[in-house]
């Protein structure tokens, strides 16, 4: 029997989709400064695998952790939460 392993999932904004089958996702989190107690925004840029090239810049996506696919890519696209609507 296979048991489901809980994998990390994060939600972020696609900031680049220029490469084939790869997207760059910016994930922001809020942390409290240990001394001054101010809420700070910290961000990380993660490379994720987009097998069907479905994402464009500005999309809100959920990605999950997977085995390393290349030197920098160890996340894969789980779902597209919201597509970017360009104002024309």
MARTOR-330337 format. One record per atom (N, C-alpha, C): residue number from 1; residue in three letters; atom name; x, y negated, z. Coordinates in nm, 3 decimals. Each point is the difference from the previous one (the first is absolute). Example, Ala and Ser with C-alpha at 12.3 -4.5 7.8 and 13.67 -1.06 7.14 Angstrom:
2
site nr: 1 | rest: ALA | atom: N | px: 1.319 | py: 0.569 | pz: 0.780;
site nr: 1 | rest: ALA | atom: CA | px: -0.089 | py: -0.119 | pz: 0.000;
site nr: 1 | rest: ALA | atom: C | px: 0.090 | py: -0.120 | pz: 0.000;
site nr: 2 | rest: SER | atom: N | px: -0.035 | py: -0.105 | pz: -0.072;
site nr: 2 | rest: SER | atom: CA | px: 0.082 | py: -0.119 | pz: 0.006;
site nr: 2 | rest: SER | atom: C | px: -0.077 | py: -0.109 | pz: 0.073;
! end
This chain:
88
site nr: 1 | rest: UNK | atom: N | px: 0.083 | py: 0.118 | pz: 0.000;
site nr: 1 | rest: UNK | atom: CA | px: -0.083 | py: -0.118 | pz: 0.000;
site nr: 1 | rest: UNK | atom: C | px: 0.087 | py: -0.124 | pz: 0.000;
site nr: 2 | rest: UNK | atom: N | px: -0.039 | py: -0.095 | pz: -0.083;
site nr: 2 | rest: UNK | atom: CA | px: 0.070 | py: -0.128 | pz: -0.005;
site nr: 2 | rest: UNK | atom: C | px: -0.063 | py: -0.094 | pz: 0.103;
site nr: 3 | rest: UNK | atom: N | px: 0.083 | py: -0.071 | pz: 0.072;
site nr: 3 | rest: UNK | atom: CA | px: -0.050 | py: -0.099 | pz: 0.092;
site nr: 3 | rest: UNK | atom: C | px: 0.030 | py: -0.138 | pz: -0.056;
site nr: 4 | rest: UNK | atom: N | px: -0.093 | py: -0.091 | pz: 0.018;
site nr: 4 | rest: UNK | atom: CA | px: 0.016 | py: -0.136 | pz: -0.050;
site nr: 4 | rest: UNK | atom: C | px: 0.094 | py: -0.077 | pz: 0.092;
site nr: 5 | rest: UNK | atom: N | px: 0.102 | py: -0.058 | pz: -0.058;
site nr: 5 | rest: UNK | atom: CA | px: 0.094 | py: -0.083 | pz: 0.075;
site nr: 5 | rest: UNK | atom: C | px: -0.044 | py: -0.144 | pz: -0.014;
site nr: 6 | rest: UNK | atom: N | px: -0.008 | py: -0.071 | pz: 0.110;
site nr: 6 | rest: UNK | atom: CA | px: -0.039 | py: -0.141 | pz: -0.005;
site nr: 6 | rest: UNK | atom: C | px: 0.114 | py: -0.082 | pz: -0.057;
site nr: 7 | rest: UNK | atom: N | px: -0.027 | py: -0.063 | pz: -0.115;
site nr: 7 | rest: UNK | atom: CA | px: 0.101 | py: -0.083 | pz: -0.064;
site nr: 7 | rest: UNK | atom: C | px: -0.034 | py: -0.146 | pz: 0.024;
site nr: 8 | rest: UNK | atom: N | px: 0.101 | py: -0.084 | pz: 0.001;
site nr: 8 | rest: UNK | atom: CA | px: -0.020 | py: -0.143 | pz: 0.020;
site nr: 8 | rest: UNK | atom: C | px: -0.066 | py: -0.061 | pz: -0.122;
site nr: 9 | rest: UNK | atom: N | px: -0.099 | py: -0.084 | pz: 0.022;
site nr: 9 | rest: UNK | atom: CA | px: -0.061 | py: -0.076 | pz: -0.109;
site nr: 9 | rest: UNK | atom: C | px: 0.004 | py: -0.148 | pz: 0.038;
site nr: 10 | rest: UNK | atom: N | px: 0.026 | py: -0.084 | pz: -0.098;
site nr: 10 | rest: UNK | atom: CA | px: 0.002 | py: -0.144 | pz: 0.021;
site nr: 10 | rest: UNK | atom: C | px: -0.074 | py: -0.067 | pz: -0.115;
site nr: 11 | rest: UNK | atom: N | px: -0.050 | py: -0.120 | pz: 0.026;
site nr: 11 | rest: UNK | atom: CA | px: -0.072 | py: -0.078 | pz: -0.100;
site nr: 11 | rest: UNK | atom: C | px: 0.080 | py: -0.127 | pz: -0.028;
site nr: 12 | rest: UNK | atom: N | px: 0.013 | py: -0.032 | pz: -0.128;
site nr: 12 | rest: UNK | atom: CA | px: 0.076 | py: -0.119 | pz: -0.036;
site nr: 12 | rest: UNK | atom: C | px: -0.037 | py: -0.053 | pz: -0.137;
site nr: 13 | rest: UNK | atom: N | px: 0.069 | py: -0.105 | pz: -0.040;
site nr: 13 | rest: UNK | atom: CA | px: -0.027 | py: -0.070 | pz: -0.124;
site nr: 13 | rest: UNK | atom: C | px: 0.108 | py: 0.034 | pz: -0.103;
site nr: 14 | rest: UNK | atom: N | px: -0.042 | py: 0.033 | pz: -0.122;
site nr: 14 | rest: UNK | atom: CA | px: 0.095 | py: 0.031 | pz: -0.107;
site nr: 14 | rest: UNK | atom: C | px: 0.062 | py: -0.131 | pz: -0.047;
site nr: 15 | rest: UNK | atom: N | px: 0.134 | py: -0.010 | pz: 0.009;
site nr: 15 | rest: UNK | atom: CA | px: 0.067 | py: -0.123 | pz: -0.043;
site nr: 15 | rest: UNK | atom: C | px: 0.075 | py: 0.020 | pz: -0.131;
site nr: 16 | rest: UNK | atom: N | px: 0.019 | py: 0.127 | pz: -0.042;
site nr: 16 | rest: UNK | atom: CA | px: 0.065 | py: 0.027 | pz: -0.127;
site nr: 16 | rest: UNK | atom: C | px: -0.044 | py: 0.135 | pz: -0.053;
site nr: 17 | rest: UNK | atom: N | px: -0.030 | py: 0.004 | pz: -0.129;
site nr: 17 | rest: UNK | atom: CA | px: -0.037 | py: 0.127 | pz: -0.065;
site nr: 17 | rest: UNK | atom: C | px: 0.067 | py: 0.009 | pz: -0.136;
site nr: 18 | rest: UNK | atom: N | px: 0.119 | py: -0.057 | pz: -0.014;
site nr: 18 | rest: UNK | atom: CA | px: 0.068 | py: -0.007 | pz: -0.128;
site nr: 18 | rest: UNK | atom: C | px: 0.066 | py: 0.131 | pz: -0.040;
site nr: 19 | rest: UNK | atom: N | px: 0.039 | py: 0.080 | pz: 0.097;
site nr: 19 | rest: UNK | atom: CA | px: 0.068 | py: 0.125 | pz: -0.033;
site nr: 19 | rest: UNK | atom: C | px: -0.100 | py: 0.111 | pz: -0.028;
site nr: 20 | rest: UNK | atom: N | px: 0.042 | py: 0.099 | pz: -0.076;
site nr: 20 | rest: UNK | atom: CA | px: -0.087 | py: 0.111 | pz: -0.036;
site nr: 20 | rest: UNK | atom: C | px: -0.023 | py: 0.091 | pz: 0.120;
site nr: 21 | rest: UNK | atom: N | px: -0.128 | py: 0.019 | pz: 0.035;
site nr: 21 | rest: UNK | atom: CA | px: -0.043 | py: 0.089 | pz: 0.109;
site nr: 21 | rest: UNK | atom: C | px: 0.051 | py: -0.042 | pz: 0.137;
site nr: 22 | rest: UNK | atom: N | px: 0.036 | py: -0.126 | pz: 0.016;
site nr: 22 | rest: UNK | atom: CA | px: 0.049 | py: -0.051 | pz: 0.129;
site nr: 22 | rest: UNK | atom: C | px: -0.062 | py: -0.136 | pz: 0.028;
site nr: 23 | rest: UNK | atom: N | px: -0.044 | py: -0.018 | pz: 0.124;
site nr: 23 | rest: UNK | atom: CA | px: -0.051 | py: -0.130 | pz: 0.043;
site nr: 23 | rest: UNK | atom: C | px: 0.076 | py: -0.043 | pz: 0.125;
site nr: 24 | rest: UNK | atom: N | px: 0.010 | py: -0.131 | pz: 0.019;
site nr: 24 | rest: UNK | atom: CA | px: 0.059 | py: -0.055 | pz: 0.122;
site nr: 24 | rest: UNK | atom: C | px: -0.114 | py: -0.058 | pz: 0.082;
site nr: 25 | rest: UNK | atom: N | px: -0.011 | py: 0.046 | pz: 0.125;
site nr: 25 | rest: UNK | atom: CA | px: -0.111 | py: -0.039 | pz: 0.087;
site nr: 25 | rest: UNK | atom: C | px: 0.056 | py: -0.076 | pz: 0.120;
site nr: 26 | rest: UNK | atom: N | px: -0.058 | py: -0.117 | pz: 0.029;
site nr: 26 | rest: UNK | atom: CA | px: 0.040 | py: -0.076 | pz: 0.118;
site nr: 26 | rest: UNK | atom: C | px: -0.100 | py: 0.030 | pz: 0.112;
site nr: 27 | rest: UNK | atom: N | px: 0.052 | py: 0.050 | pz: 0.111;
site nr: 27 | rest: UNK | atom: CA | px: -0.081 | py: 0.035 | pz: 0.116;
site nr: 27 | rest: UNK | atom: C | px: 0.033 | py: -0.098 | pz: 0.111;
site nr: 28 | rest: UNK | atom: N | px: -0.103 | py: -0.067 | pz: 0.054;
site nr: 28 | rest: UNK | atom: CA | px: 0.020 | py: -0.095 | pz: 0.109;
site nr: 28 | rest: UNK | atom: C | px: -0.055 | py: 0.056 | pz: 0.129;
site nr: 29 | rest: UNK | atom: N | px: 0.069 | py: -0.031 | pz: 0.110;
site nr: 29 | rest: UNK | atom: CA | px: -0.047 | py: 0.041 | pz: 0.131;
site nr: 29 | rest: UNK | atom: C | px: 0.023 | py: -0.117 | pz: 0.095;
site nr: 30 | rest: UNK | atom: N | px: -0.074 | py: -0.004 | pz: 0.109;
site nr: 30 | rest: UNK | atom: CA | px: 0.014 | py: -0.108 | pz: 0.098;
site nr: 30 | rest: UNK | atom: C | px: 0.060 | py: 0.057 | pz: 0.127;
site nr: 31 | rest: UNK | atom: N | px: 0.103 | py: -0.068 | pz: 0.050;
site nr: 31 | rest: UNK | atom: CA | px: 0.067 | py: 0.042 | pz: 0.123;
site nr: 31 | rest: UNK | atom: C | px: 0.006 | py: -0.119 | pz: 0.096;
site nr: 32 | rest: UNK | atom: N | px: 0.002 | py: 0.030 | pz: 0.127;
site nr: 32 | rest: UNK | atom: CA | px: 0.010 | py: -0.104 | pz: 0.101;
site nr: 32 | rest: UNK | atom: C | px: 0.146 | py: -0.015 | pz: 0.042;
site nr: 33 | rest: UNK | atom: N | px: 0.048 | py: -0.124 | pz: 0.005;
site nr: 33 | rest: UNK | atom: CA | px: 0.137 | py: -0.026 | pz: 0.044;
site nr: 33 | rest: UNK | atom: C | px: 0.012 | py: 0.040 | pz: 0.147;
site nr: 34 | rest: UNK | atom: N | px: 0.105 | py: 0.076 | pz: 0.035;
site nr: 34 | rest: UNK | atom: CA | px: 0.009 | py: 0.052 | pz: 0.137;
site nr: 34 | rest: UNK | atom: C | px: 0.013 | py: -0.108 | pz: 0.109;
site nr: 35 | rest: UNK | atom: N | px: 0.065 | py: -0.112 | pz: -0.032;
site nr: 35 | rest: UNK | atom: CA | px: 0.020 | py: -0.104 | pz: 0.101;
site nr: 35 | rest: UNK | atom: C | px: -0.104 | py: -0.111 | pz: -0.010;
site nr: 36 | rest: UNK | atom: N | px: -0.024 | py: -0.049 | pz: -0.124;
site nr: 36 | rest: UNK | atom: CA | px: -0.085 | py: -0.117 | pz: -0.017;
site nr: 36 | rest: UNK | atom: C | px: -0.146 | py: 0.034 | pz: -0.026;
site nr: 37 | rest: UNK | atom: N | px: -0.032 | py: 0.125 | pz: -0.019;
site nr: 37 | rest: UNK | atom: CA | px: -0.138 | py: 0.049 | pz: -0.017;
site nr: 37 | rest: UNK | atom: C | px: -0.072 | py: -0.058 | pz: -0.122;
site nr: 38 | rest: UNK | atom: N | px: 0.074 | py: -0.054 | pz: -0.095;
site nr: 38 | rest: UNK | atom: CA | px: -0.061 | py: -0.051 | pz: -0.122;
site nr: 38 | rest: UNK | atom: C | px: -0.021 | py: 0.116 | pz: -0.096;
site nr: 39 | rest: UNK | atom: N | px: -0.110 | py: -0.001 | pz: -0.075;
site nr: 39 | rest: UNK | atom: CA | px: -0.029 | py: 0.102 | pz: -0.099;
site nr: 39 | rest: UNK | atom: C | px: 0.076 | py: -0.035 | pz: -0.128;
site nr: 40 | rest: UNK | atom: N | px: 0.084 | py: 0.094 | pz: -0.046;
site nr: 40 | rest: UNK | atom: CA | px: 0.080 | py: -0.020 | pz: -0.120;
site nr: 40 | rest: UNK | atom: C | px: -0.043 | py: 0.098 | pz: -0.107;
site nr: 41 | rest: UNK | atom: N | px: 0.013 | py: -0.042 | pz: -0.127;
site nr: 41 | rest: UNK | atom: CA | px: -0.029 | py: 0.090 | pz: -0.113;
site nr: 41 | rest: UNK | atom: C | px: 0.131 | py: 0.057 | pz: -0.052;
site nr: 42 | rest: UNK | atom: N | px: 0.007 | py: 0.131 | pz: -0.006;
site nr: 42 | rest: UNK | atom: CA | px: 0.116 | py: 0.069 | pz: -0.056;
site nr: 42 | rest: UNK | atom: C | px: -0.047 | py: 0.074 | pz: -0.124;
site nr: 43 | rest: UNK | atom: N | px: 0.084 | py: 0.004 | pz: -0.104;
site nr: 43 | rest: UNK | atom: CA | px: -0.040 | py: 0.067 | pz: -0.123;
site nr: 43 | rest: UNK | atom: C | px: 0.108 | py: 0.096 | pz: -0.047;
site nr: 44 | rest: UNK | atom: N | px: -0.043 | py: 0.104 | pz: -0.070;
site nr: 44 | rest: UNK | atom: CA | px: 0.089 | py: 0.099 | pz: -0.059;
site nr: 44 | rest: UNK | atom: C | px: -0.040 | py: 0.020 | pz: -0.145;
site nr: 45 | rest: UNK | atom: N | px: 0.100 | py: 0.018 | pz: -0.087;
site nr: 45 | rest: UNK | atom: CA | px: -0.028 | py: 0.033 | pz: -0.140;
site nr: 45 | rest: UNK | atom: C | px: 0.030 | py: 0.148 | pz: -0.018;
site nr: 46 | rest: UNK | atom: N | px: -0.100 | py: 0.077 | pz: -0.043;
site nr: 46 | rest: UNK | atom: CA | px: 0.015 | py: 0.143 | pz: -0.020;
site nr: 46 | rest: UNK | atom: C | px: -0.021 | py: 0.034 | pz: -0.146;
site nr: 47 | rest: UNK | atom: N | px: 0.077 | py: 0.096 | pz: -0.050;
site nr: 47 | rest: UNK | atom: CA | px: -0.015 | py: 0.049 | pz: -0.137;
site nr: 47 | rest: UNK | atom: C | px: -0.092 | py: 0.123 | pz: 0.006;
site nr: 48 | rest: UNK | atom: N | px: -0.101 | py: 0.003 | pz: -0.084;
site nr: 48 | rest: UNK | atom: CA | px: -0.096 | py: 0.110 | pz: 0.001;
site nr: 48 | rest: UNK | atom: C | px: -0.018 | py: 0.057 | pz: -0.140;
site nr: 49 | rest: UNK | atom: N | px: -0.034 | py: 0.129 | pz: -0.005;
site nr: 49 | rest: UNK | atom: CA | px: -0.020 | py: 0.071 | pz: -0.126;
site nr: 49 | rest: UNK | atom: C | px: -0.144 | py: -0.017 | pz: -0.046;
site nr: 50 | rest: UNK | atom: N | px: -0.019 | py: -0.051 | pz: -0.121;
site nr: 50 | rest: UNK | atom: CA | px: -0.132 | py: -0.019 | pz: -0.061;
site nr: 50 | rest: UNK | atom: C | px: -0.004 | py: 0.085 | pz: -0.126;
site nr: 51 | rest: UNK | atom: N | px: -0.046 | py: 0.123 | pz: 0.012;
site nr: 51 | rest: UNK | atom: CA | px: 0.011 | py: 0.098 | pz: -0.108;
site nr: 51 | rest: UNK | atom: C | px: -0.071 | py: -0.043 | pz: -0.128;
site nr: 52 | rest: UNK | atom: N | px: -0.119 | py: -0.062 | pz: 0.011;
site nr: 52 | rest: UNK | atom: CA | px: -0.078 | py: -0.036 | pz: -0.119;
site nr: 52 | rest: UNK | atom: C | px: 0.016 | py: -0.146 | pz: -0.042;
site nr: 53 | rest: UNK | atom: N | px: 0.089 | py: -0.075 | pz: 0.063;
site nr: 53 | rest: UNK | atom: CA | px: 0.018 | py: -0.143 | pz: -0.028;
site nr: 53 | rest: UNK | atom: C | px: -0.133 | py: -0.076 | pz: 0.009;
site nr: 54 | rest: UNK | atom: N | px: -0.077 | py: 0.023 | pz: 0.106;
site nr: 54 | rest: UNK | atom: CA | px: -0.131 | py: -0.062 | pz: 0.015;
site nr: 54 | rest: UNK | atom: C | px: 0.005 | py: -0.136 | pz: 0.067;
site nr: 55 | rest: UNK | atom: N | px: 0.106 | py: -0.031 | pz: 0.071;
site nr: 55 | rest: UNK | atom: CA | px: 0.007 | py: -0.124 | pz: 0.078;
site nr: 55 | rest: UNK | atom: C | px: 0.061 | py: -0.115 | pz: -0.079;
site nr: 56 | rest: UNK | atom: N | px: -0.047 | py: -0.119 | pz: 0.034;
site nr: 56 | rest: UNK | atom: CA | px: 0.057 | py: -0.123 | pz: -0.053;
site nr: 56 | rest: UNK | atom: C | px: 0.038 | py: -0.090 | pz: 0.117;
site nr: 57 | rest: UNK | atom: N | px: 0.072 | py: -0.107 | pz: -0.030;
site nr: 57 | rest: UNK | atom: CA | px: 0.039 | py: -0.094 | pz: 0.105;
site nr: 57 | rest: UNK | atom: C | px: -0.124 | py: -0.063 | pz: 0.062;
site nr: 58 | rest: UNK | atom: N | px: -0.001 | py: -0.011 | pz: 0.133;
site nr: 58 | rest: UNK | atom: CA | px: -0.111 | py: -0.061 | pz: 0.072;
site nr: 58 | rest: UNK | atom: C | px: -0.101 | py: 0.099 | pz: 0.054;
site nr: 59 | rest: UNK | atom: N | px: 0.008 | py: 0.127 | pz: -0.037;
site nr: 59 | rest: UNK | atom: CA | px: -0.094 | py: 0.101 | pz: 0.051;
site nr: 59 | rest: UNK | atom: C | px: 0.031 | py: 0.032 | pz: 0.146;
site nr: 60 | rest: UNK | atom: N | px: -0.106 | py: 0.031 | pz: 0.075;
site nr: 60 | rest: UNK | atom: CA | px: 0.014 | py: 0.046 | pz: 0.137;
site nr: 60 | rest: UNK | atom: C | px: -0.005 | py: 0.152 | pz: -0.002;
site nr: 61 | rest: UNK | atom: N | px: 0.105 | py: 0.067 | pz: 0.047;
site nr: 61 | rest: UNK | atom: CA | px: 0.011 | py: 0.145 | pz: -0.012;
site nr: 61 | rest: UNK | atom: C | px: 0.034 | py: 0.064 | pz: 0.135;
site nr: 62 | rest: UNK | atom: N | px: -0.031 | py: 0.129 | pz: 0.009;
site nr: 62 | rest: UNK | atom: CA | px: 0.040 | py: 0.081 | pz: 0.114;
site nr: 62 | rest: UNK | atom: C | px: 0.100 | py: 0.103 | pz: -0.051;
site nr: 63 | rest: UNK | atom: N | px: 0.115 | py: 0.010 | pz: 0.067;
site nr: 63 | rest: UNK | atom: CA | px: 0.103 | py: 0.095 | pz: -0.040;
site nr: 63 | rest: UNK | atom: C | px: 0.030 | py: 0.093 | pz: 0.116;
site nr: 64 | rest: UNK | atom: N | px: 0.049 | py: 0.120 | pz: -0.033;
site nr: 64 | rest: UNK | atom: CA | px: 0.035 | py: 0.096 | pz: 0.105;
site nr: 64 | rest: UNK | atom: C | px: 0.143 | py: 0.045 | pz: -0.017;
site nr: 65 | rest: UNK | atom: N | px: 0.059 | py: 0.042 | pz: 0.110;
site nr: 65 | rest: UNK | atom: CA | px: 0.138 | py: 0.044 | pz: 0.000;
site nr: 65 | rest: UNK | atom: C | px: 0.009 | py: 0.138 | pz: -0.064;
site nr: 66 | rest: UNK | atom: N | px: 0.106 | py: 0.025 | pz: -0.075;
site nr: 66 | rest: UNK | atom: CA | px: 0.021 | py: 0.130 | pz: -0.063;
site nr: 66 | rest: UNK | atom: C | px: 0.149 | py: 0.031 | pz: -0.001;
site nr: 67 | rest: UNK | atom: N | px: 0.035 | py: 0.110 | pz: -0.061;
site nr: 67 | rest: UNK | atom: CA | px: 0.143 | py: 0.034 | pz: -0.010;
site nr: 67 | rest: UNK | atom: C | px: 0.069 | py: -0.101 | pz: -0.091;
site nr: 68 | rest: UNK | atom: N | px: 0.129 | py: -0.022 | pz: 0.019;
site nr: 68 | rest: UNK | atom: CA | px: 0.070 | py: -0.097 | pz: -0.085;
site nr: 68 | rest: UNK | atom: C | px: -0.003 | py: 0.041 | pz: -0.148;
site nr: 69 | rest: UNK | atom: N | px: -0.045 | py: -0.093 | pz: -0.084;
site nr: 69 | rest: UNK | atom: CA | px: -0.007 | py: 0.025 | pz: -0.144;
site nr: 69 | rest: UNK | atom: C | px: 0.121 | py: -0.059 | pz: -0.073;
site nr: 70 | rest: UNK | atom: N | px: 0.064 | py: -0.098 | pz: 0.063;
site nr: 70 | rest: UNK | atom: CA | px: 0.121 | py: -0.060 | pz: -0.054;
site nr: 70 | rest: UNK | atom: C | px: 0.075 | py: -0.064 | pz: 0.116;
site nr: 71 | rest: UNK | atom: N | px: 0.100 | py: -0.080 | pz: -0.031;
site nr: 71 | rest: UNK | atom: CA | px: 0.080 | py: -0.063 | pz: 0.106;
site nr: 71 | rest: UNK | atom: C | px: -0.084 | py: -0.091 | pz: 0.090;
site nr: 72 | rest: UNK | atom: N | px: -0.092 | py: -0.075 | pz: -0.059;
site nr: 72 | rest: UNK | atom: CA | px: -0.079 | py: -0.096 | pz: 0.078;
site nr: 72 | rest: UNK | atom: C | px: -0.149 | py: 0.037 | pz: 0.011;
site nr: 73 | rest: UNK | atom: N | px: -0.046 | py: 0.098 | pz: -0.075;
site nr: 73 | rest: UNK | atom: CA | px: -0.143 | py: 0.027 | pz: -0.009;
site nr: 73 | rest: UNK | atom: C | px: -0.038 | py: 0.123 | pz: 0.083;
site nr: 74 | rest: UNK | atom: N | px: -0.069 | py: -0.023 | pz: 0.114;
site nr: 74 | rest: UNK | atom: CA | px: -0.047 | py: 0.112 | pz: 0.082;
site nr: 74 | rest: UNK | atom: C | px: -0.144 | py: -0.021 | pz: 0.046;
site nr: 75 | rest: UNK | atom: N | px: -0.077 | py: -0.073 | pz: -0.080;
site nr: 75 | rest: UNK | atom: CA | px: -0.143 | py: -0.022 | pz: 0.024;
site nr: 75 | rest: UNK | atom: C | px: -0.073 | py: 0.028 | pz: -0.130;
site nr: 76 | rest: UNK | atom: N | px: -0.128 | py: 0.039 | pz: 0.010;
site nr: 76 | rest: UNK | atom: CA | px: -0.081 | py: 0.019 | pz: -0.120;
site nr: 76 | rest: UNK | atom: C | px: -0.137 | py: -0.063 | pz: 0.019;
site nr: 77 | rest: UNK | atom: N | px: -0.058 | py: -0.041 | pz: -0.112;
site nr: 77 | rest: UNK | atom: CA | px: -0.129 | py: -0.068 | pz: 0.001;
site nr: 77 | rest: UNK | atom: C | px: -0.109 | py: 0.096 | pz: 0.042;
site nr: 78 | rest: UNK | atom: N | px: -0.079 | py: -0.042 | pz: 0.099;
site nr: 78 | rest: UNK | atom: CA | px: -0.112 | py: 0.081 | pz: 0.047;
site nr: 78 | rest: UNK | atom: C | px: -0.129 | py: -0.047 | pz: -0.067;
site nr: 79 | rest: UNK | atom: N | px: -0.027 | py: -0.132 | pz: 0.006;
site nr: 79 | rest: UNK | atom: CA | px: -0.119 | py: -0.056 | pz: -0.065;
site nr: 79 | rest: UNK | atom: C | px: 0.017 | py: -0.149 | pz: -0.020;
site nr: 80 | rest: UNK | atom: N | px: -0.075 | py: -0.053 | pz: -0.094;
site nr: 80 | rest: UNK | atom: CA | px: -0.005 | py: -0.143 | pz: -0.024;
site nr: 80 | rest: UNK | atom: C | px: -0.123 | py: -0.052 | pz: 0.074;
site nr: 81 | rest: UNK | atom: N | px: 0.021 | py: -0.083 | pz: 0.102;
site nr: 81 | rest: UNK | atom: CA | px: -0.111 | py: -0.051 | pz: 0.080;
site nr: 81 | rest: UNK | atom: C | px: -0.075 | py: -0.111 | pz: -0.071;
site nr: 82 | rest: UNK | atom: N | px: 0.073 | py: -0.093 | pz: -0.059;
site nr: 82 | rest: UNK | atom: CA | px: -0.064 | py: -0.114 | pz: -0.066;
site nr: 82 | rest: UNK | atom: C | px: 0.086 | py: -0.044 | pz: -0.117;
site nr: 83 | rest: UNK | atom: N | px: -0.063 | py: -0.011 | pz: -0.118;
site nr: 83 | rest: UNK | atom: CA | px: 0.069 | py: -0.047 | pz: -0.118;
site nr: 83 | rest: UNK | atom: C | px: 0.008 | py: -0.152 | pz: 0.001;
site nr: 84 | rest: UNK | atom: N | px: 0.107 | py: -0.054 | pz: -0.055;
site nr: 84 | rest: UNK | atom: CA | px: 0.021 | py: -0.144 | pz: -0.009;
site nr: 84 | rest: UNK | atom: C | px: -0.085 | py: -0.054 | pz: -0.114;
site nr: 85 | rest: UNK | atom: N | px: -0.080 | py: -0.102 | pz: 0.031;
site nr: 85 | rest: UNK | atom: CA | px: -0.083 | py: -0.063 | pz: -0.102;
site nr: 85 | rest: UNK | atom: C | px: 0.062 | py: -0.134 | pz: -0.037;
site nr: 86 | rest: UNK | atom: N | px: 0.045 | py: -0.011 | pz: -0.123;
site nr: 86 | rest: UNK | atom: CA | px: 0.067 | py: -0.121 | pz: -0.045;
site nr: 86 | rest: UNK | atom: C | px: -0.105 | py: -0.106 | pz: -0.035;
site nr: 87 | rest: UNK | atom: N | px: 0.024 | py: -0.122 | pz: 0.042;
site nr: 87 | rest: UNK | atom: CA | px: -0.091 | py: -0.110 | pz: -0.030;
site nr: 87 | rest: UNK | atom: C | px: 0.035 | py: -0.054 | pz: -0.139;
site nr: 88 | rest: UNK | atom: N | px: -0.100 | py: -0.004 | pz: -0.088;
site nr: 88 | rest: UNK | atom: CA | px: 0.024 | py: -0.044 | pz: -0.137;
site nr: 88 | rest: UNK | atom: C | px: -0.073 | py: -0.128 | pz: -0.029;
! end
